[in-house]
Amino acid sequence: MLLRFFPPLRVAAVALLLGAGGRPAVGQTAAAPPPLALELDPAAVHDLTAARPESAVLELRTTGADPWIATRPFPEPAGPRTVLVFDYIAVAAVPDFSVYVGTPWHESRVQAAAELPPRETWSTFALDLAPAWERAAAPPARLRLDFGRTAGHLLQVRNVRLRAPDPGEQERTAARRARAAADLVLAAEYQTYLARAFPAALTRIAVTADRIELAGRAPDAAGELFLAESPVWETVTRVRRFRRVIPLTPGADGTFAVAVPRRDGDADRLFSRWLVVRAGPDRDELLSPARYADAVAARHPWPEKKARSKKGLGGFTARRGVPDSELADLGIDSVTVNLFLARYLRAAAGPATLPFTYQGRTYHVDREELGKLDRTLALAAERDALVFGILLVPPAAAWDGPLGAVFQHPDYDPAGTYSMANVADAAGVGAYVALLDFLAARYSLPAAPHGRIHHWIVHNEVDAGWVWTNCGEKPPLVYLDQYHKSMRLAHLVARQYDPHARAYISLTHHWTTTASHRFTPGRQVLENLLAYSRTEGDFDWGIAHHPYPESLREPKTWRDRNTDFTYDTPLITFRNLEVLDAWVREPAQRFLGLHVRSVHLTEQGPNSPDYSPRALEEQAAALAYVWQKVRRLGAIEGFQYHNWIDHRLEGGLRLGLRRFPDDPDEPFGRKPVWHVYRALDTPAEAAATAFALPLVGVADWSEVHHPGPVPAPR
C-alpha cells in the first residue's frame, strides 16, 4: 500500500543531475565565450512602463501586481552563458526579483532572487540561471525579468548581458547538482524505510513528568538487543551506531516493557525517537522504525475547547482603526494569529528583554513584541474564541544577529518567503523547541492571564513549500521528513501544557495538481504524512486547508472549471468542499484508523477585483455560497475568513471584509461581505443572502450541494 505514494526513483535522474544529458560536466576547463549583449524590449512589458532617458539606459516603473519586461530574441545562441548580468540604480530595494527562462513563459523555468538590493549609484547584479536553464526543453532564446509584485518601484537598467559562470558559480552549480543527486538517493532510502515490515516495534511510549515508559515487541533471535535513542536531527537510515540506552530481554511472548529517566542532564528526552536495534560488530541493525512519544502527561487539565460556531477570522491582531468589539460584532468564535517567530527573540539581554532558561540555555524575549501578542490574545479571550497560532520562520536576515543562522534551515533558498524550521542540527532543534515551549507555556497557563493559544498551525502552505516553507528544492519524501519533524516537535511541546492541543498541516487549494514543478500535490503531501505517522507512531494532527476559488482574483467560484467531485479532482475550492469532507472520513485517513481528523479552513476569502458595486456584490455572493457548503459538512469544524482587512502587499487582491486602511474614500470601510458575514448563523441570514441566489444561478441554496456521495477511491 505504501508504495503507491512514492513514484519510482530512477538512476538516470541521478546521472542527469551529475552532468549527463548533453551538457558539459561542471568543472571542465574550456575557454569562456565573451558576454552576449541582450536588449530589453519596451514593447514586451506588463504592469510596467519603460522609458529611455539616455540611449543606453531604460527607466522602469512598476505599475501593477505583475510587473515584467522581456528581452528581444538573443542575437546568437547563448551556449554556456547562463549568468544574467546588468547594471542598475534603485533607491529602494525591489523584492521578489525573478527571471523566466525561455518561451513560453512557465513557472517550471523561473530563477528567483530575494531582491534587487537598493543602490544609489550604478551597481552590477548577477544571477546564475543554470537551474532554470537546465529545465528548458530547447535552448532558450529569450528571458523575462520580473520586478516583484507591487506597483511603485522605480529603477534604471543598462548593459544587460549573459556571461559564462565564473569558477565560484561553477562550484555552486556542482554542489547543487550533487546535493540534488544525494537527495534522490535519500528519498529512495526513505521509501524503503516507510514500506518495510520490521521484525520489532515500539508499540506504546508514554511520557510522565520524570520518566519515559516504553512497551514493544522484539523477535526471539540471536544477538544483543537494545533500546536505542535517536535525536530528531539524525537520519535514522544512515546511523551506524545508535545510542544504546538499555539492553532488552523480551518475555516468552516476545514483548517487553521498560522505563528510562525523562531527563538526561539538561536535555529533555521527550523529543527523542526510540528504536530497537541489534548490536553488530561494525553497525547496529535497525529492527524497528523510530517512534516518537504517543502520550505526554499535561501540566494543566484544560478541557477540550470547541468553537460555538464555524465562523472565524484569519490574521487577527489587536490594531488601531478597527473597534475592539469586531469579534463580537461579527459573531466570531475562532481566529488565526500569525506568529512571526523572529519578532520574539533577541540575541542578547537588554532593558527591553525578558529572559527565560530552557534546557540549560538562556534566551531573551522582546517585551514589546510579547506585549503586542498578549493584547491580541486578550481580545480573543474576551470573546472566548478558539485560537490557532501560525508558526512562521522568517529567513535569517529578519532575525536579530546570530539567531538567523540558528533558526533558518541550512538548505533554505532565498526564493522562499519563509524558512522551514531548522530541524537539521542540534542547535536549530534546541532553539526552536525553546521558543515553542516559551509560547506554549505562556499561553496555556491556568486562568489564561495572557490569553490562550489552543492549536498550532505548523508553517504555511507546505505543498507550496518552495515559496512558503522553504528548505531547498527536495524530493517530496525528503521535504516531508523535515516538515514531519517540525510538526512532531510542535505537537510534543504543546501537549505538555494542554492535553488537547493539536498541530495542523497547512495546504493550498491544489489537490492532485500543482502550480509549479517545485510544489507537491496536496493529497500526496497528506499521504506522505500518513505514511510517516503509521511508521513512526500516529499522532492527532489536523488539516488547515485553504480552499480559495480556482482563481484568487475571481470570486465567482461556482464557475470553477478545474474541480470535480472525485478524490482525483485537480483542486479543492469552495465549489467542491464535499471532496475534502469525504476524504478525511475514509478509514485510511483517520487518526489511529478510528477518529476523523480535525479540519479547519484557515485561510480563504473571495476577492473583490475593485470597489465597484458589482465587484463588491459578487464577493459577498461568493461568501454566501460557500457558507451553505461549510455549515452542512460535519468534518469541517471552522472557517477562518481571510483577509480581515484588505492588504496592499497581497498582489492587488482585495480579499478583506474591510477596505484598505489607506483607502482614500473609506479607510477600513466595511464592505458588503462584512455585513453578510455578520448575518450568517443568525435569524437575519436568509434575508442577507437572498440577493446572491440569482448571481449564483440557483433558486434555493439546497441546489449548491453535491447531490450524491463522493465515489470511493479505486
N, C-alpha and C positions, 0 to 999 in steps of 0.2 A: 504493500500500500504506500509506503513512504516514497518509493522510487518514482511514483508518478509526479511528485512535487518538484523533482530536480531533473532538468534536461541533461542528457549525457554530456560529459566534458571531453573534448577531443584533443588529442595530442597535436593535431595540426594547428589548432588555435594557439597553443604554446609556441610552436615554431614560428608562426606569423609574428607574434609579439616579440620574438627574439631577433627579428630582422629578415625573415623569409618573406616570400610574396613579391619578389621582383625588385625590392629596394636594396640599396647597399646597406650592409650592416653598419650600425653606428660605430664610429671609431676608425673606419677605414680611412686611409690617407688619400686625399685627392685634391687637385687644385681647385680652389673655390672660385666659381664664376663671379664676375663683377655684379654689383647690385642691379636689380631690374627696376627701373623707374616706372611708377604707376601714376595714373591720373584719376582723381575723383571726378565723378560726373555730376555736375549741378542739376542735371535734369532727372537723375535717378535718386530721388530723395523721398522721404516720408516723415511727416511731423517734424520737418526741419527746413530751414532756409539756408541757402548758400550764396554768399556774395563774394566779390573779388576786389578787396581794397588795393591790392597790388597784383601784378601779373602772376607772381609765383605763389600767392597766398590765397587761401579760401577762408572766409569767416563764416563759421557755422553757428546757427542759433536754433536750439531745440524749441519746438512749438507744441508738442503733444506728448502722449504717453509712450509712443513707439518711434523715437527719432533715429533715422539711419540715412546713410548715403552710400551708394555703391561705386566701385571703381569702373572705369571703362574696361573693355576686354584687354587682357595682357598683350603687350606688343610682341611677345615671343613666349614660348613655354617656360615655366618657372624652373623646371628641373629640380635641383636640390635646394633651391632658395625658398625656405618655408618661414622665415622670420620677417614679420611685418615691422617696419620701422618708419617713424615720421617725426618731424619736429612740430612742436605745438606751444601755444600760450593759453593758459586757462587760469584766471584769477581764483576761481573756486574749483574744488575737486568735482570731477564728473564720475559718480559712482556707477557700477554695473556696466562698465565698458566691455563689449564683446565683438567678435568678428565671425561672420558666416563665411565659410569656405566653399566656393563653387556653387553653380546654379543647377537645379532650382534651389532657392534658399531653404534649408531644412535644419531642424533642431539637432539632428544627428551629427552635423558638421559645424558646431559652434565652439569657439575657443573664448573663454571668458577671463577677464582680469577683475580684481576687486574694484579698481577705479583708475581713472587718469588723475594722478596727483595734481594739486594746484601748482602752477608755475607762472611766475610773473615775467619771466624772460624766456627767450627761445630755449627749449629743452628737448631732449630726444627721448622718445618712448619706443620700446621694443617688446614684441610679444611673439613667442615661438608658436606657430600654428600647427606644428607637427602632429599633435594628437588628432585634431580635426582633419588635417590633410590626409592622414592615413586612412580615414574612413570614406574618402571620396572614391566613387566607382571609376571615375575617369580623371585625368589630370585637370585640376581646377584652372579656370581661365578668368574668373572674376572674384572679388571679395565684396562683402558688405560690412561696413563699420557701423555698429550700433552704439549710440551715446546715451546710455542709461534709460530711465523710464519716466522722466518728468520733463516738463517744459521749463524754460528759463535759463538753460545753460548756454554760455557764450564762450567760444574758443576760436583760435586761429590755427590753421594747419598748413604745413608746406613740406615739400621734399618727401613725399610718400614713396616707399620703395620696399622691395623684397630682397633679402640677402640670405646667403647660406648661414647655417648656425655656426657659432664660434665654438671652440673646444669645450667651454663650460656648458653651453646649451646642448652640445652633443652628449656630454656626460650625463646631463639631467635626463635627456631622452632615453639613453641606455638604461639608466636607473629606473625610469618609469616603466619601460618595457619589461625589465627583469622583475620588478615588483608585480606587474600585472600577470606575468607568467607564473610567479610564485603563488599568487592568489588563486589562480586556476587550479594549481596542484592542491592548495589548501582546501579549496571548495570540494574537490574530489574526496579528500580525506574526511571532511565533514559529512559528505553524502554517505560514505561508507559507515561512519560512526553512528549517524542517525538511523540507518537502516539495519544495523547489526543486531542479532539476537545474542545478547550477552549471557554467559552462564551464571552470573551472580547479579545481585541487585541490592541496593539500599531501598527498603520499602516504606520507611517512615522515619522522618527526622523532626524532632520536636525540641525547641529551644526554650529553656526557662531562664530565670534571672541569673543563674550561676552555672548552668550546665547544659550540655547538648546530649540528648538521648537518641540513640540510633538503633534501628532494627533492620534486619535484612536476611538474605539467604545466600548461601555460597555452596559451591559443589564439594562433594566429598572426593577430593583429588589430592594427589601427592603435592608436596611443596608447602612452603610457609605462606600463609595468608595474612594480610594486614589490612586494617582500616587506614586509608591514606587521606591526606588533606591537600587540597589544591586551591591556591588563591585565584580570585576571579580573573586576573590578568594573564594567567597561564593558558596556553593552548594544550589541552589535555591529550590530544592526539600526538603531540610532539615531545612530551615529557619522558625522559629516560629513567629518572629516579624520582619517585614521588616522596613526599614527606610521610614516612610511615609513623603512624601515631601509636597504635597498639596492635598486637597480634590477635588474630581471630581464630576461635575454635568453635565452629558450628556444632550444634547438637545433633542427635541422631536423625532428626528430621531435616537437617540442613539449615536451620535458622539460627540466628544469633541476636543478642540484644546487648549493647554496651553503652557506656556514657563517658564523656570527656568533659573537662572544665571548659566553660564558655570563654574564659579569658586566658590568653597566653601573653603574659606581660601586659603591655598596653593594648595589644590587638584584641579586637572583638571577633571571635570565630563564627559569629552569626553569619558573616558574609563569605565564609569558606564553602567550597564544594567538597563532597565526601565521596570516596570510591573504595572499592575492594580491589586489591592488587595481589599478585603472586610475586614474591621476591625472586629475581633471577640474577645470575652472575654478572650480566652486562646491562640488563634493562629489566625494569619491573613490567610484568604483564598485566594489562588492564583487563580485569574480569567483569567489571560493571561500568555502566556510564556514570559520569559525575552527577551528583544530586545535591540540590540546594535544600535548605530547611523548608519543611512543609508547614510547620506551625510555630508561631512565636508568641510567648506569653506577653500580653499587652499590659502596660503600666496603668492604663486608665480604662475603666469598664464602660466606654461610650456605647450607647445603644446604636443600632444601625439607623442611619439618617436617610429618609426618603423625602423627595420633594413633594409638596402638596399637589402641584400640577406640573405639566410638562413645559410650561412657559419659562424660558430662561433668557439670559443676556450674556453675550460674549464680550471679552475685552473690557470688563468692568473695572473702573477706578474711581476713587474719590477725586472729583475735579471741579474746578470753578466753571461757571457758565451754565450748569445744569443743577436743578434743585436736588437736595439730598433725598427728597421724597420720591425720586424717579422709580425706584424698585417697587414701592408700594403703589404708585400711580399706575404702573403698567401691570401690576399683579405678578411680578417676577418671583419665582421660587428657586431659581438656581442661577449661578453665574460662573463664568470662567475668568481667571485673573492671570495675566501674563507675569511670569517670574523671570525677568532678565537677570540671570544669576550674577553677572559681572557687577551689577549695581550694589550688591550687598556686602562685598568683601573689600578690605583694603590690605595692602601688603605689610603695613606696619601700624603700630599703635599711634594714636593721635588724640587730640582733645575731642574730636567728633566721632570716636570709635568706641565700640563696646566689645570687650574681649570675651572669648569663650575657649575652653580647652576640650579637645576631643582626642582620645587615644594618644595622650601624651604630648600633643602639639597645641599651641595657642594660635587662635585665629582672631581677626579683628573685623567687626561688622560696622558698616556705616550707619550711624544713628539716624541721620536724616532720611536715608532711603528706607530704613526699617520703620521709621515713623510714618512715612507715606503708605507703606503696605499695611501697617496697623490701622490707619484711618480707613483705607479701602475695606479691609476685612471687618472693621467695626460696623460700617454701614450695611454690609451684607448680613452681619449677625443681628442687627436691629430688625431686619426683615425675616430672620431665621431661615436664610437661604442656604441651599446646598452649594458648596464652593469647590471648584476644580482649579487647582494651581497648575499652570502650564510651565514645565521646566524647559527653559531656553538657554543654551550655552553660546553666548556671543563669541566670535573669534578673538584671538589673543590680543589684538590691538585695543579691544574695548575694556580689557581688564587692567587693574592697577599694577604697574611694574611687572615683576616676575610671575605674577599669578597667571597671566595669559599662557605662558609656556607650560604650566601645570594643568590647567583646565582644558585647553584646546587639544583635540585629538591629534596625535602625532602625524596622521595621514591626511589631515584636513587640507582641502584645496581652496584657494581664495575665491573660487566660483560660488562657494556656499554662503548663504546668508547667515546661517548658524552652524555651529560645530556639533558633532556627536560628542557626548561626554567622553572624557579620556579614561577609558576602561582598559587601556593597553599597558599600563605600568603601575607600579605600587604607589608612586607619588600622586598620580592622577586619581586613582581609585580612593586613596585616603582623603584627599581634599574634597572630592565630590561627595563622598559619604558624610564627611564632617559638615559640609554646608547643608545637605539634605537633612541631616539629623537635627541641626540647629532649627531649621524651619519647621520640621515636623514636630519637634518637642514644643516649640513656642506656640504653634497654632493647633495644638491638641490638649492644652492644659485644662484641667477641670475648671468649670465655670467660664472658660474661654475669655480670659481678661483681655486678650489681644485679638479676639476673633478666631475663627476656625478655618482650616483647610481640610476638607473631608477626603478628597481624592486627588490624584496626581496624574496629569497627562504628561507622558514622558516624551518630550521633544515635539516636533511639529512635522506632520505630513511625511512620514518616513518612507512611503512608497515613492516620493519625490525627494529622497534624501540628499541627492546631489546638490539641490538648492537649499533645502530647509533643515537638514540634519546631516551635515557633510563629514565623511571620514575618508575621502578619496573615492576614486572610481573602483568599485569592488564587485565581484560576482555576488548575486543575491544572497547565497548562503553565508558568505564571509561577512557581508554587511550585516545580515540578521544576527550573526553571532555577536557582533559588537553591540547592536541595539538590544538584544535579549539580555545581555549582561547589565546594561544601564537600567533596563526595566526591572530586572530582578533586584538590583540594589535599591531602587526606589521603593519597591514593594516591601522588602525586608525592613528598611528604615521605618517606613510608615506603620507597619504592623506592630512595631514595638510600642506605639502610643495609642493606636486605635485598632481594635480587632476587626473593624470593617473597612478600613482604608484600602483603596484599590488603585493599582496602576493601570492606565489606559494607553492603548496604542492609537496614534493619530494618523489618519489616512485621508487622501483626496477622494474625489468622486470617480476616479478611474478604477475600474474593477478587473477587467481582463485585457485591457489595453493600457498604453502609457502615452504621455505627451512628449517623451524623449527617450532615446536609446539608453540613457543613463538611469532611467527610472525603472521600477519594477511594478507589475500589475498588483493592485491592492489585494486581490484574492490570493495571489501567490505569496505575498508577504505574510498574510494571515496563515496560510497553510504551512509555511516555513516556521512561523512562531508556534503553531500547534505541534509540529514535529519536535522542536526543541522542548516544548512543555511535556510531551509524552516521554521523551528520553530522559530529561533531567529533573523530572518531578513537576506535575501540573500545578499551576497557581491561579488564583482567581483574578485574572486580568480582564479588562473590559475594552470596548472599542469606542473610540472617539472619531466618528465618521463625519466627513464634510461633504454633504450631498448637494453642492451647488447645482444650478441649472447647467446644461451642457456647455453653453457659452456663458461665462461670468457676466458678460455685458448684456445679454438678452434675458429679460425677466419672464418671457412667455414660455416657461418650462414645459407646459403641456404640449408644445410642439417639438420637444427634443427628439431628434431622429436616431441618435446613437445609443438608444436604450431599448431593452425589451424586458420581458417578464420571465426570463430563464436565468439559471446560475451562470450562464456564459455571456450575459449582457456586457457590452463594452464598458458602459458607465452605470453607476447608480446615482441618480439625481433625484430631485423632488418627484419626478414623474413615476419612477418605479421603485420607491422605497420598500414596496412589498417584498422585493427580492432579498434585501438585507434582513428584514424581519424573518423571512422563511429560512435563510441560510444559517443564522445563529441558532435556530431551533433544531437543526439537524443534530442527531446524537453525536456525530463525529466532532462537532464544533463545541460541544458543551464542556464546561469545567468538570473534570473527573467523569465525563460522559453522562452526567446527570443534570447539571444546573445550567440553564440558559445564561450565557454571559451578558453582562450589563452593556447596553448600547446607549450612548448619548450622541446626539447630533450637535457637535460643539463649535462648529464654525460654518456658517452658511447664511446667505441672505440674497434676495433678488435685487438686482441693480435698477436704479433709475438713470438711464443714459444722460439725462439732463433734468432740469427742474420744470420742464413744460408740464401742463396739466395732464396730457396724455401719458407721458412717461411716468409720472408720479402715480397715476391711476393704475397702470399696468404693474408697477412694483407692488402696490397694495393688493392687487388681484392675485399676484403670484403667492403672496403670503397667505391669503385666504384659501387658495387652492391647496398648498402643501399642508396647511393645518388640518384639513379634512383627512389627509393621509396619516399624519402623525398621531392624531387623537385616537385613531382606530387600531393602530399597530401596537400590540401589547409588549413586544420585545424592545421597542424604542421607548426609553424611560424619560428622555428630555430633549428639548430643542433650545439650544442657546443661540439666540439670534446674533448674527454678525453682519454688519458692524453697528454698534450702538450709535455712533456719530460718524458722518462722512469724514474721510481722512484723505488729505492731499497726497499722501505717499502710497496710495493704492492704485497707481497706474491709471488714474482717471475714472475709476469706479466710484459710484455713489450708492453704496450698499446700505447706508445708515438709516436708522429710524428718524434721525435728525439731520439737518443740513450742516454744511461745513461751518466750523467755528468762526471763520472769517468771511462767510458769505456776505456780500455787500448789501443784500436786501433783508435777510432774516437770519443772522448768525445763530447757530444752534436751533434753528426753527424746526418745529415738529412737522414732519412730512405726513401725508395721508396714511402711510403704512404704520406710523406711530399710533394713530387713532384706531386702526384696525387691530393692531396687536393688543392694545388696551382692552378692546371689546371681546377678544377671544376668551372662551371659557366663562363668559358672563351672560346674563339674560339679554344683553344688547348685541350678542354675536350675530344672530340671524339678520337683524336689520343692518348691521355694519358691514356684512359681507355680501348682501344680496346684489349689490352693484356689479360684483365680479362674475356672476353666473353667465351673462351674455358674452363677456370678454373671453371667458374660458370656453364657451360654446356648449354649455350644458344647461338643462332646465332645473336640475336638482343636484345637490352635492353628492348624492349617492352614486352618480354616474362617473365620478372621477376614480372610483376604486376599481382595482383589477378584479374582474368578476370570478376568477377561478383560482385554484391553488397554483403555486409555482411548481413546474414539473420537477420531479425528483432527479438528482444527478444520474447521468448514465454510467 
